[in-house]
């Protein structure tokens, strides 16, 4: 019987897999730290949206998670804003369009 290889990502050596897991954990930590700064009010929504186009750590944050990190915004308010603006549930900061960003700044900025 021949061994089948999976189509996605199982072709890593154990060392490569460990390195990838370590890198992923570092990126998750960096995103969490950045969201903490947003929650404290150190970084505004306009700055996050601008930085999300340049910085891959910020760009990979889910839009809903970003909105919920803003002071005074919970799940319901974030969801209603996203629905009103037309931002998909799966959208990340880097994928938010210019008009959508302007509306977010108008609402939360």
Secondary structure by P-SEA (a helix, b strand, c coil): cbbbbbcccccccaaaaaaaaaaaaaaaaaaaaaaaaaaaccccaaaaaaaaacccccccccaaaaaaacccccaaaaaaaaaaaccccccccccccaaaaaaaaaacc
